[in-house]
Amino acid sequence: MSADVSQHPSTPVVLAPGAVVSGRFEVESQITTVGPVPIYSAKDLKAPRKAALWNFTGHGLNEAAIEATRKAVRLAASIQQPDLVVPFGTAILSDGTLCVATEVVPVVSLADAIERKQHEGVPHTLAAAYPFIAQIADALATVHPNYAHGALAPATVRIENHKVRLAAMGLHLPLA
């Protein structure tokens, strides 16, 4: 069994397949990035579900930024809305790196979809964009009465089967 990277000192921490984070999440592979943040697929060892691990290695977060993010993630975890990628919690790895566990993140971002349409020469129209805009607005309407999303950008708007999900809830960090 692999060492728990949140418990034993080493430098720097790399989330390699088989690594276990916080005694709970076994890393499978890197699935995507959001801005400069790599996101890994992981198996939850304590619940029958998959998770995504956001690894903030090398982002130089100070203790205040880490604590603010941990607090925001706890609040975001309490919001139930199907258009949000809900965070499960945070871990501090042995090198001081912040790692955030969330629901699985759809691989394609709004930024990817826009780039693909531009590459294909497909014009952007309001009619084509409206369904995505409406879903984003619905998700934000649920969040904003008591909370700010914190990192809304084309990279954090994720798309799967024409369904939008907002990722990076509680991650008040520069992602671009």
C-alpha positions as CSV (number, residue, x, y, z in Angstrom):
1,M,0.0,0.0,0.0
2,S,1.2,3.5,-0.8
3,A,2.3,6.0,1.8
4,D,-0.2,8.6,2.9
5,V,1.2,11.8,1.3
6,S,-0.7,14.0,3.8
7,Q,1.1,12.3,6.8
8,H,4.7,11.7,5.9
9,P,7.2,14.5,5.1
10,S,8.7,14.5,1.6
11,T,9.5,17.2,-0.9
12,P,7.9,18.0,-3.2
13,V,4.6,16.0,-3.2
14,V,3.6,14.6,-6.5
15,L,0.2,13.0,-6.8
16,A,1.3,9.8,-8.5
17,P,-1.1,6.9,-9.2
18,G,-1.6,4.9,-6.0
19,A,-0.7,7.8,-3.6
20,V,-3.2,8.2,-0.8
21,V,-4.3,11.7,0.3
22,S,-5.5,12.3,3.8
23,G,-5.9,8.5,4.4
24,R,-9.0,8.7,2.2
25,F,-8.4,9.3,-1.5
26,E,-6.3,7.0,-3.7
27,V,-5.0,8.9,-6.7
28,E,-5.7,7.2,-10.1
29,S,-4.5,9.7,-12.7
30,Q,-4.4,13.4,-13.8
31,I,-7.6,14.1,-15.7
32,T,-7.4,17.8,-16.5
33,T,-6.2,21.2,-15.4
34,V,-8.1,24.3,-14.4
35,G,-5.8,27.2,-15.1
36,P,-2.5,26.1,-13.6
37,V,-4.0,23.6,-11.2
38,P,-3.8,19.9,-12.0
39,I,-6.8,17.9,-11.2
40,Y,-6.6,14.1,-10.5
41,S,-9.1,11.4,-10.5
42,A,-9.2,9.5,-7.2
43,K,-11.1,6.7,-5.5
44,D,-12.7,7.5,-2.2
45,L,-11.6,4.8,0.2
46,K,-14.3,5.5,2.7
47,A,-17.3,6.0,0.4
48,P,-18.4,4.3,-2.8
49,R,-17.6,7.2,-5.1
50,K,-15.0,8.8,-7.3
51,A,-13.5,12.2,-6.4
52,A,-11.4,14.9,-8.1
53,L,-8.3,16.2,-6.3
54,W,-7.2,19.7,-7.0
55,N,-3.5,20.0,-6.2
56,F,-2.2,23.5,-5.5
57,T,1.5,22.6,-5.5
58,G,3.8,25.5,-6.1
59,H,1.2,28.2,-5.6
60,G,2.9,29.7,-2.6
61,L,-0.2,30.0,-0.5
62,N,0.4,31.4,3.0
63,E,-1.4,30.1,6.1
64,A,-4.1,32.8,5.9
65,A,-5.0,31.9,2.3
66,I,-5.1,28.2,3.1
67,E,-7.3,28.7,6.1
68,A,-9.6,31.1,4.2
69,T,-9.9,28.5,1.4
70,R,-10.6,25.7,3.9
71,K,-13.3,27.7,5.5
72,A,-14.8,28.6,2.1
73,V,-14.7,24.9,1.0
74,R,-16.6,23.9,4.2
75,L,-19.3,26.4,3.4
76,A,-19.4,25.5,-0.3
77,A,-19.8,21.8,0.7
78,S,-23.1,22.6,2.4
79,I,-24.7,24.0,-0.8
80,Q,-26.8,21.4,-2.7
81,Q,-27.4,22.3,-6.3
82,P,-27.0,19.8,-9.2
83,D,-25.2,22.4,-11.4
84,L,-22.3,22.7,-8.9
85,V,-19.2,20.5,-8.5
86,V,-19.4,20.2,-4.7
87,P,-16.2,20.1,-2.7
88,F,-15.8,17.4,0.0
89,G,-13.0,18.9,1.9
90,T,-9.3,19.9,2.1
91,A,-6.0,18.3,3.1
92,I,-2.6,19.8,3.6
93,L,0.1,17.6,2.1
94,S,3.4,16.9,3.7
95,D,5.1,19.8,1.8
96,G,2.4,22.3,2.9
97,T,0.5,22.0,-0.4
98,L,-3.2,22.5,-0.3
99,C,-5.3,19.8,-1.9
100,V,-9.1,20.1,-2.3
101,A,-11.3,17.1,-2.9
102,T,-14.5,17.6,-5.0
103,E,-17.0,15.7,-6.9
104,V,-15.7,14.5,-10.2
105,V,-15.0,17.4,-12.6
106,P,-16.3,17.1,-16.2
107,V,-13.2,17.2,-18.4
108,V,-14.4,19.8,-21.0
109,S,-14.5,23.4,-20.0
110,L,-16.4,26.3,-21.5
111,A,-13.0,27.6,-22.6
112,D,-12.4,24.3,-24.4
113,A,-15.8,24.5,-26.1
114,I,-15.2,28.0,-27.3
115,E,-11.8,27.2,-28.6
116,R,-13.2,24.1,-30.5
117,K,-15.9,26.2,-32.1
118,Q,-13.4,28.8,-33.2
119,H,-11.1,26.1,-34.6
120,E,-14.1,24.6,-36.5
121,G,-15.0,28.1,-37.8
122,V,-18.4,27.9,-36.2
123,P,-19.7,31.4,-35.3
124,H,-20.8,32.2,-31.8
125,T,-24.5,33.1,-31.5
126,L,-26.6,34.2,-28.6
127,A,-29.1,31.4,-29.5
128,A,-26.4,28.8,-29.1
129,A,-24.9,30.3,-26.0
130,Y,-28.3,30.9,-24.2
131,P,-28.7,27.4,-22.7
132,F,-25.3,27.6,-21.2
133,I,-25.9,31.2,-19.9
134,A,-29.2,30.1,-18.3
135,Q,-27.6,27.1,-16.5
136,I,-24.8,29.3,-15.2
137,A,-27.3,31.9,-14.0
138,D,-29.4,29.2,-12.3
139,A,-26.4,27.8,-10.5
140,L,-25.2,31.3,-9.4
141,A,-28.7,32.2,-8.2
142,T,-28.5,29.3,-5.7
143,V,-25.0,30.2,-4.5
144,H,-25.1,34.0,-4.3
145,P,-27.7,34.7,-1.7
146,N,-25.2,33.7,1.0
147,Y,-21.9,33.0,-0.8
148,A,-19.7,34.1,-3.7
149,H,-18.5,31.4,-6.1
150,G,-14.9,32.8,-5.9
151,A,-13.4,31.7,-9.1
152,L,-15.9,31.9,-12.0
153,A,-14.1,31.8,-15.3
154,P,-14.5,29.9,-18.6
155,A,-12.0,27.3,-17.2
156,T,-14.3,26.6,-14.1
157,V,-17.5,26.3,-16.2
158,R,-17.4,22.6,-17.0
159,I,-19.6,20.9,-19.7
160,E,-20.7,17.4,-20.0
161,N,-23.5,16.2,-22.5
162,H,-24.6,19.9,-23.0
163,K,-25.0,20.2,-19.2
164,V,-23.1,22.9,-17.3
165,R,-21.5,22.4,-13.9
166,L,-19.6,25.1,-12.0
167,A,-16.4,23.9,-10.5
168,A,-13.9,25.5,-8.1
169,M,-16.6,26.4,-5.4
170,G,-14.8,27.9,-2.5
171,L,-11.5,28.3,-4.3
172,H,-10.9,32.0,-3.9
173,L,-7.6,31.6,-5.8
174,P,-6.2,32.9,-9.1
175,L,-6.8,30.0,-11.6
176,A,-5.7,31.7,-14.8
